Amino acid sequence: MGFSEINGNTRVCGLFGYPVEHSFSPAMHNEAFCHLGLNWVYLPFAVSIDKLKEAVTSICSLNLVGVNVTVPHKQRVLQFVDELEPAARIIGAVNTIVNHNGKLIGYNTDGQGFVQSLASEANFYPRGKKAIIIGAGGAARAVAVQLALSGLQSLYITNRNQEKAEELAWHINKSAATAISTIPWESNLLEQSVAASDLVVQATSLGMSPHVDQVPVFPFHVLTSQHLVYDLIYNPGQTSFLKKAATQGSRTMNGLGMLLYQGVLAFQLWTGVKAPVEVMRYRLLQQFDPK
């Protein structure tokens, strides 16, 4: 379906954020709708913080199917939806809203997208495994919570701000049986924790374009071929962190998979139709330099 074919029966979903000009989601979702012949369209809406409540109310007023929610609204939007699914409630953030017959249900597909990418692209399943996360911000929180909900045996968290790491550990401990430990930044204990882990997740912004040479302090020398190393950054596609991990023989993944599958899951929540994953992946790859 092309935009010239939009009519009175077209279903509308979109993105609430500020700004939204940089988002890859409209192209990814509209390509999927077109591929499946669905009379749907995905539009970006630049929503300032002071207009968020009005924007969420408009979902029902305008009969939108639903929206994605991005920065700076993922936490603020919690108070404006009618219901939260468990992961969104525990994470404390919403990235997808579904309009279910006038009832707005908030989901968080970020962490689920991460776990799905592990399964689909690395045949890695968290249950019974050990992981370490570098960082304690919003992305780290979504990933950590979903790993714990997926049966992870133990999780180490290290962050420059130790207080944030401890707060995240405390938060997860309330909701999951995973054993949580916090590791002081640059501590000698970091080597032991990495060596004991199956999965390493780099969840800080260090290494993101244009500062591609930045890496967090990390004991790369203890990595082996038994480690899966995942950097949530997807631009550049091969960060300095991943390059250093690869020299140790570790398997590596970038954040494209998480970006892709959080969109796949949102697509399926809205449409009830299986998403064309490879079509969406290809459209994503067209939008950035994957070097």
Contacts in CASP RR format, 6 or more apart in sequence:
PFRMAT RR
TARGET T0000
AUTHOR 0000-0000-0000
METHOD contacts of the structure
MODEL  1
MGFSEINGNTRVCGLFGYPVEHSFSPAMHNEAFCHLGLNWVYLPFAVSID
KLKEAVTSICSLNLVGVNVTVPHKQRVLQFVDELEPAARIIGAVNTIVNH
NGKLIGYNTDGQGFVQSLASEANFYPRGKKAIIIGAGGAARAVAVQLALS
GLQSLYITNRNQEKAEELAWHINKSAATAISTIPWESNLLEQSVAASDLV
VQATSLGMSPHVDQVPVFPFHVLTSQHLVYDLIYNPGQTSFLKKAATQGS
RTMNGLGMLLYQGVLAFQLWTGVKAPVEVMRYRLLQQFDPK
1 33 0 8 1.000
1 34 0 8 1.000
1 37 0 8 1.000
1 38 0 8 1.000
1 39 0 8 1.000
1 40 0 8 1.000
1 41 0 8 1.000
2 34 0 8 1.000
3 41 0 8 1.000
5 39 0 8 1.000
6 41 0 8 1.000
7 39 0 8 1.000
9 39 0 8 1.000
10 39 0 8 1.000
10 40 0 8 1.000
10 41 0 8 1.000
11 38 0 8 1.000
11 39 0 8 1.000
11 40 0 8 1.000
11 41 0 8 1.000
11 65 0 8 1.000
12 40 0 8 1.000
12 41 0 8 1.000
12 43 0 8 1.000
12 62 0 8 1.000
12 63 0 8 1.000
12 64 0 8 1.000
12 65 0 8 1.000
13 29 0 8 1.000
13 40 0 8 1.000
13 41 0 8 1.000
13 42 0 8 1.000
13 43 0 8 1.000
13 64 0 8 1.000
13 65 0 8 1.000
13 66 0 8 1.000
13 67 0 8 1.000
13 68 0 8 1.000
13 270 0 8 1.000
14 25 0 8 1.000
14 26 0 8 1.000
14 29 0 8 1.000
14 42 0 8 1.000
14 43 0 8 1.000
14 44 0 8 1.000
14 45 0 8 1.000
14 64 0 8 1.000
14 66 0 8 1.000
14 67 0 8 1.000
14 68 0 8 1.000
15 23 0 8 1.000
15 25 0 8 1.000
15 26 0 8 1.000
15 42 0 8 1.000
15 43 0 8 1.000
15 44 0 8 1.000
15 45 0 8 1.000
15 67 0 8 1.000
15 68 0 8 1.000
15 69 0 8 1.000
15 70 0 8 1.000
16 45 0 8 1.000
16 47 0 8 1.000
16 52 0 8 1.000
16 55 0 8 1.000
16 56 0 8 1.000
16 67 0 8 1.000
16 68 0 8 1.000
16 69 0 8 1.000
16 70 0 8 1.000
16 73 0 8 1.000
16 77 0 8 1.000
17 44 0 8 1.000
17 45 0 8 1.000
17 46 0 8 1.000
17 47 0 8 1.000
17 69 0 8 1.000
17 70 0 8 1.000
17 71 0 8 1.000
17 72 0 8 1.000
17 73 0 8 1.000
18 46 0 8 1.000
18 47 0 8 1.000
18 48 0 8 1.000
18 49 0 8 1.000
18 71 0 8 1.000
18 72 0 8 1.000
18 73 0 8 1.000
19 46 0 8 1.000
20 44 0 8 1.000
20 45 0 8 1.000
20 46 0 8 1.000
20 70 0 8 1.000
21 44 0 8 1.000
21 46 0 8 1.000
23 44 0 8 1.000
23 70 0 8 1.000
24 259 0 8 1.000
24 284 0 8 1.000
24 287 0 8 1.000
24 288 0 8 1.000
25 42 0 8 1.000
25 44 0 8 1.000
25 68 0 8 1.000
25 263 0 8 1.000
26 42 0 8 1.000
26 43 0 8 1.000
26 44 0 8 1.000
27 283 0 8 1.000
27 284 0 8 1.000
27 286 0 8 1.000
27 287 0 8 1.000
28 260 0 8 1.000
28 263 0 8 1.000
28 280 0 8 1.000
28 283 0 8 1.000
28 284 0 8 1.000
29 42 0 8 1.000
29 263 0 8 1.000
29 267 0 8 1.000
29 280 0 8 1.000
30 41 0 8 1.000
30 42 0 8 1.000
31 279 0 8 1.000
31 280 0 8 1.000
31 282 0 8 1.000
31 283 0 8 1.000
32 267 0 8 1.000
32 275 0 8 1.000
32 276 0 8 1.000
32 279 0 8 1.000
32 280 0 8 1.000
32 283 0 8 1.000
33 39 0 8 1.000
33 40 0 8 1.000
33 41 0 8 1.000
33 42 0 8 1.000
35 276 0 8 1.000
35 279 0 8 1.000
36 273 0 8 1.000
36 276 0 8 1.000
38 271 0 8 1.000
38 273 0 8 1.000
40 65 0 8 1.000
40 271 0 8 1.000
45 55 0 8 1.000
45 67 0 8 1.000
47 55 0 8 1.000
47 73 0 8 1.000
49 72 0 8 1.000
49 73 0 8 1.000
49 76 0 8 1.000
52 73 0 8 1.000
52 76 0 8 1.000
52 77 0 8 1.000
52 80 0 8 1.000
53 80 0 8 1.000
56 77 0 8 1.000
56 80 0 8 1.000
56 81 0 8 1.000
56 97 0 8 1.000
56 104 0 8 1.000
57 80 0 8 1.000
58 64 0 8 1.000
59 66 0 8 1.000
59 67 0 8 1.000
59 97 0 8 1.000
59 99 0 8 1.000
59 104 0 8 1.000
60 99 0 8 1.000
60 102 0 8 1.000
60 104 0 8 1.000
63 99 0 8 1.000
64 99 0 8 1.000
65 98 0 8 1.000
65 99 0 8 1.000
65 270 0 8 1.000
65 271 0 8 1.000
66 96 0 8 1.000
66 97 0 8 1.000
66 98 0 8 1.000
66 99 0 8 1.000
66 270 0 8 1.000
67 96 0 8 1.000
67 97 0 8 1.000
68 95 0 8 1.000
68 96 0 8 1.000
68 97 0 8 1.000
68 263 0 8 1.000
68 266 0 8 1.000
69 77 0 8 1.000
69 94 0 8 1.000
69 95 0 8 1.000
69 96 0 8 1.000
69 97 0 8 1.000
70 95 0 8 1.000
74 93 0 8 1.000
74 94 0 8 1.000
74 95 0 8 1.000
74 138 0 8 1.000
75 92 0 8 1.000
75 93 0 8 1.000
77 94 0 8 1.000
77 97 0 8 1.000
78 84 0 8 1.000
78 88 0 8 1.000
78 92 0 8 1.000
78 93 0 8 1.000
78 94 0 8 1.000
80 104 0 8 1.000
81 94 0 8 1.000
81 97 0 8 1.000
81 104 0 8 1.000
81 105 0 8 1.000
81 106 0 8 1.000
82 103 0 8 1.000
82 104 0 8 1.000
82 105 0 8 1.000
83 103 0 8 1.000
83 104 0 8 1.000
83 105 0 8 1.000
83 106 0 8 1.000
84 94 0 8 1.000
84 105 0 8 1.000
84 106 0 8 1.000
85 105 0 8 1.000
85 106 0 8 1.000
85 107 0 8 1.000
85 108 0 8 1.000
86 149 0 8 1.000
87 107 0 8 1.000
87 108 0 8 1.000
87 111 0 8 1.000
87 112 0 8 1.000
87 145 0 8 1.000
87 146 0 8 1.000
87 149 0 8 1.000
88 94 0 8 1.000
88 106 0 8 1.000
88 107 0 8 1.000
88 108 0 8 1.000
90 145 0 8 1.000
90 149 0 8 1.000
90 171 0 8 1.000
90 175 0 8 1.000
91 108 0 8 1.000
91 110 0 8 1.000
91 111 0 8 1.000
91 141 0 8 1.000
91 142 0 8 1.000
91 145 0 8 1.000
91 146 0 8 1.000
92 108 0 8 1.000
92 141 0 8 1.000
93 108 0 8 1.000
93 110 0 8 1.000
93 138 0 8 1.000
93 141 0 8 1.000
93 142 0 8 1.000
94 106 0 8 1.000
94 107 0 8 1.000
94 108 0 8 1.000
95 107 0 8 1.000
95 108 0 8 1.000
95 109 0 8 1.000
95 110 0 8 1.000
95 262 0 8 1.000
95 266 0 8 1.000
96 106 0 8 1.000
96 107 0 8 1.000
96 108 0 8 1.000
96 109 0 8 1.000
96 262 0 8 1.000
96 265 0 8 1.000
96 266 0 8 1.000
96 269 0 8 1.000
97 104 0 8 1.000
97 105 0 8 1.000
97 106 0 8 1.000
97 107 0 8 1.000
98 104 0 8 1.000
98 105 0 8 1.000
98 106 0 8 1.000
98 107 0 8 1.000
98 269 0 8 1.000
98 270 0 8 1.000
107 265 0 8 1.000
107 266 0 8 1.000
107 269 0 8 1.000
108 142 0 8 1.000
109 261 0 8 1.000
109 262 0 8 1.000
109 263 0 8 1.000
109 265 0 8 1.000
109 266 0 8 1.000
109 269 0 8 1.000
110 139 0 8 1.000
110 142 0 8 1.000
110 143 0 8 1.000
110 146 0 8 1.000
110 258 0 8 1.000
110 262 0 8 1.000
111 142 0 8 1.000
111 143 0 8 1.000
111 145 0 8 1.000
111 146 0 8 1.000
111 258 0 8 1.000
111 262 0 8 1.000
112 146 0 8 1.000
112 261 0 8 1.000
112 262 0 8 1.000
112 265 0 8 1.000
113 146 0 8 1.000
113 257 0 8 1.000
113 258 0 8 1.000
113 261 0 8 1.000
113 262 0 8 1.000
113 263 0 8 1.000
113 264 0 8 1.000
113 265 0 8 1.000
114 142 0 8 1.000
114 143 0 8 1.000
114 146 0 8 1.000
114 147 0 8 1.000
114 230 0 8 1.000
114 232 0 8 1.000
114 257 0 8 1.000
114 258 0 8 1.000
114 261 0 8 1.000
114 262 0 8 1.000
115 126 0 8 1.000
115 146 0 8 1.000
115 147 0 8 1.000
115 150 0 8 1.000
116 261 0 8 1.000
116 264 0 8 1.000
116 265 0 8 1.000
117 253 0 8 1.000
117 255 0 8 1.000
117 257 0 8 1.000
117 258 0 8 1.000
117 260 0 8 1.000
117 261 0 8 1.000
118 124 0 8 1.000
118 125 0 8 1.000
118 126 0 8 1.000
118 199 0 8 1.000
118 228 0 8 1.000
118 230 0 8 1.000
118 253 0 8 1.000
119 125 0 8 1.000
120 261 0 8 1.000
120 277 0 8 1.000
121 253 0 8 1.000
121 257 0 8 1.000
122 228 0 8 1.000
122 251 0 8 1.000
122 253 0 8 1.000
124 198 0 8 1.000
124 199 0 8 1.000
124 228 0 8 1.000
125 150 0 8 1.000
126 147 0 8 1.000
126 150 0 8 1.000
126 151 0 8 1.000
126 152 0 8 1.000
126 199 0 8 1.000
127 150 0 8 1.000
127 151 0 8 1.000
127 152 0 8 1.000
127 153 0 8 1.000
128 151 0 8 1.000
128 152 0 8 1.000
128 153 0 8 1.000
129 152 0 8 1.000
129 153 0 8 1.000
129 198 0 8 1.000
129 199 0 8 1.000
130 152 0 8 1.000
130 153 0 8 1.000
130 154 0 8 1.000
130 155 0 8 1.000
130 156 0 8 1.000
130 196 0 8 1.000
130 197 0 8 1.000
130 198 0 8 1.000
130 199 0 8 1.000
131 147 0 8 1.000
131 152 0 8 1.000
131 154 0 8 1.000
131 155 0 8 1.000
131 156 0 8 1.000
131 197 0 8 1.000
131 198 0 8 1.000
131 199 0 8 1.000
131 200 0 8 1.000
131 201 0 8 1.000
132 155 0 8 1.000
132 156 0 8 1.000
132 157 0 8 1.000
132 158 0 8 1.000
132 183 0 8 1.000
132 193 0 8 1.000
132 194 0 8 1.000
132 197 0 8 1.000
132 199 0 8 1.000
132 200 0 8 1.000
132 201 0 8 1.000
133 140 0 8 1.000
133 143 0 8 1.000
133 144 0 8 1.000
133 155 0 8 1.000
133 156 0 8 1.000
133 157 0 8 1.000
133 158 0 8 1.000
133 201 0 8 1.000
133 203 0 8 1.000
134 140 0 8 1.000
134 158 0 8 1.000
134 159 0 8 1.000
134 200 0 8 1.000
134 201 0 8 1.000
134 202 0 8 1.000
134 203 0 8 1.000
134 204 0 8 1.000
134 216 0 8 1.000
134 218 0 8 1.000
135 157 0 8 1.000
135 158 0 8 1.000
135 159 0 8 1.000
135 160 0 8 1.000
135 164 0 8 1.000
135 165 0 8 1.000
135 203 0 8 1.000
135 204 0 8 1.000
136 157 0 8 1.000
136 159 0 8 1.000
136 161 0 8 1.000
136 164 0 8 1.000
136 165 0 8 1.000
136 167 0 8 1.000
136 168 0 8 1.000
136 203 0 8 1.000
137 159 0 8 1.000
137 164 0 8 1.000
137 168 0 8 1.000
137 203 0 8 1.000
139 203 0 8 1.000
139 232 0 8 1.000
140 157 0 8 1.000
140 159 0 8 1.000
140 168 0 8 1.000
140 201 0 8 1.000
140 203 0 8 1.000
140 204 0 8 1.000
141 168 0 8 1.000
141 171 0 8 1.000
143 201 0 8 1.000
143 203 0 8 1.000
143 232 0 8 1.000
143 258 0 8 1.000
144 155 0 8 1.000
144 157 0 8 1.000
144 168 0 8 1.000
144 172 0 8 1.000
145 171 0 8 1.000
145 172 0 8 1.000
145 175 0 8 1.000
145 176 0 8 1.000
147 155 0 8 1.000
147 178 0 8 1.000
147 199 0 8 1.000
148 155 0 8 1.000
148 172 0 8 1.000
148 175 0 8 1.000
148 176 0 8 1.000
148 177 0 8 1.000
148 178 0 8 1.000
148 180 0 8 1.000
149 175 0 8 1.000
149 176 0 8 1.000
151 176 0 8 1.000
151 177 0 8 1.000
151 178 0 8 1.000
152 178 0 8 1.000
153 178 0 8 1.000
153 179 0 8 1.000
154 178 0 8 1.000
154 179 0 8 1.000
154 180 0 8 1.000
154 181 0 8 1.000
155 169 0 8 1.000
155 172 0 8 1.000
155 178 0 8 1.000
155 179 0 8 1.000
155 180 0 8 1.000
155 181 0 8 1.000
156 181 0 8 1.000
156 182 0 8 1.000
156 183 0 8 1.000
156 193 0 8 1.000
156 197 0 8 1.000
157 165 0 8 1.000
157 168 0 8 1.000
157 169 0 8 1.000
157 180 0 8 1.000
157 181 0 8 1.000
157 182 0 8 1.000
157 183 0 8 1.000
158 165 0 8 1.000
158 182 0 8 1.000
158 183 0 8 1.000
158 184 0 8 1.000
158 185 0 8 1.000
158 187 0 8 1.000
158 190 0 8 1.000
158 193 0 8 1.000
159 165 0 8 1.000
159 168 0 8 1.000
159 182 0 8 1.000
159 185 0 8 1.000
160 185 0 8 1.000
162 182 0 8 1.000
162 184 0 8 1.000
162 185 0 8 1.000
165 182 0 8 1.000
165 183 0 8 1.000
166 182 0 8 1.000
169 180 0 8 1.000
169 181 0 8 1.000
169 182 0 8 1.000
172 178 0 8 1.000
172 180 0 8 1.000
173 180 0 8 1.000
181 193 0 8 1.000
183 189 0 8 1.000
183 190 0 8 1.000
183 193 0 8 1.000
185 217 0 8 1.000
186 217 0 8 1.000
190 218 0 8 1.000
190 219 0 8 1.000
191 219 0 8 1.000
191 222 0 8 1.000
194 200 0 8 1.000
194 218 0 8 1.000
194 219 0 8 1.000
194 222 0 8 1.000
194 223 0 8 1.000
194 227 0 8 1.000
195 222 0 8 1.000
197 227 0 8 1.000
198 226 0 8 1.000
198 227 0 8 1.000
198 228 0 8 1.000
199 227 0 8 1.000
199 228 0 8 1.000
199 229 0 8 1.000
199 230 0 8 1.000
200 223 0 8 1.000
200 227 0 8 1.000
200 228 0 8 1.000
200 229 0 8 1.000
200 230 0 8 1.000
200 245 0 8 1.000
200 250 0 8 1.000
201 230 0 8 1.000
201 231 0 8 1.000
201 232 0 8 1.000
202 216 0 8 1.000
202 229 0 8 1.000
202 230 0 8 1.000
202 231 0 8 1.000
202 232 0 8 1.000
202 233 0 8 1.000
202 239 0 8 1.000
202 241 0 8 1.000
203 232 0 8 1.000
204 216 0 8 1.000
205 233 0 8 1.000
206 214 0 8 1.000
206 215 0 8 1.000
206 216 0 8 1.000
206 241 0 8 1.000
207 213 0 8 1.000
207 214 0 8 1.000
207 215 0 8 1.000
207 233 0 8 1.000
207 236 0 8 1.000
207 239 0 8 1.000
207 240 0 8 1.000
207 241 0 8 1.000
208 233 0 8 1.000
208 235 0 8 1.000
208 239 0 8 1.000
209 235 0 8 1.000
209 236 0 8 1.000
212 236 0 8 1.000
212 239 0 8 1.000
212 240 0 8 1.000
213 240 0 8 1.000
214 240 0 8 1.000
215 239 0 8 1.000
215 240 0 8 1.000
215 241 0 8 1.000
215 244 0 8 1.000
216 241 0 8 1.000
218 241 0 8 1.000
218 244 0 8 1.000
220 244 0 8 1.000
220 245 0 8 1.000
220 247 0 8 1.000
220 248 0 8 1.000
221 248 0 8 1.000
223 229 0 8 1.000
223 245 0 8 1.000
223 248 0 8 1.000
223 249 0 8 1.000
223 250 0 8 1.000
224 248 0 8 1.000
224 249 0 8 1.000
224 250 0 8 1.000
225 248 0 8 1.000
225 249 0 8 1.000
225 250 0 8 1.000
225 251 0 8 1.000
227 245 0 8 1.000
227 248 0 8 1.000
227 250 0 8 1.000
227 251 0 8 1.000
228 250 0 8 1.000
228 251 0 8 1.000
228 252 0 8 1.000
228 253 0 8 1.000
229 241 0 8 1.000
229 242 0 8 1.000
229 245 0 8 1.000
229 250 0 8 1.000
229 251 0 8 1.000
229 252 0 8 1.000
229 253 0 8 1.000
230 252 0 8 1.000
230 253 0 8 1.000
230 254 0 8 1.000
230 255 0 8 1.000
231 239 0 8 1.000
231 241 0 8 1.000
231 242 0 8 1.000
231 252 0 8 1.000
231 253 0 8 1.000
231 254 0 8 1.000
231 255 0 8 1.000
232 254 0 8 1.000
232 255 0 8 1.000
232 258 0 8 1.000
233 239 0 8 1.000
233 241 0 8 1.000
233 254 0 8 1.000
233 255 0 8 1.000
234 254 0 8 1.000
234 255 0 8 1.000
234 256 0 8 1.000
234 257 0 8 1.000
234 258 0 8 1.000
234 259 0 8 1.000
234 288 0 8 1.000
235 288 0 8 1.000
235 289 0 8 1.000
236 289 0 8 1.000
236 290 0 8 1.000
236 291 0 8 1.000
237 254 0 8 1.000
237 255 0 8 1.000
237 256 0 8 1.000
237 289 0 8 1.000
237 290 0 8 1.000
237 291 0 8 1.000
238 252 0 8 1.000
238 254 0 8 1.000
238 290 0 8 1.000
238 291 0 8 1.000
239 254 0 8 1.000
242 252 0 8 1.000
242 254 0 8 1.000
245 252 0 8 1.000
246 252 0 8 1.000
256 281 0 8 1.000
256 284 0 8 1.000
256 285 0 8 1.000
256 290 0 8 1.000
259 284 0 8 1.000
260 277 0 8 1.000
260 280 0 8 1.000
260 281 0 8 1.000
260 284 0 8 1.000
261 277 0 8 1.000
263 275 0 8 1.000
263 280 0 8 1.000
264 275 0 8 1.000
264 277 0 8 1.000
264 280 0 8 1.000
267 273 0 8 1.000
267 275 0 8 1.000
267 280 0 8 1.000
268 274 0 8 1.000
268 275 0 8 1.000
END
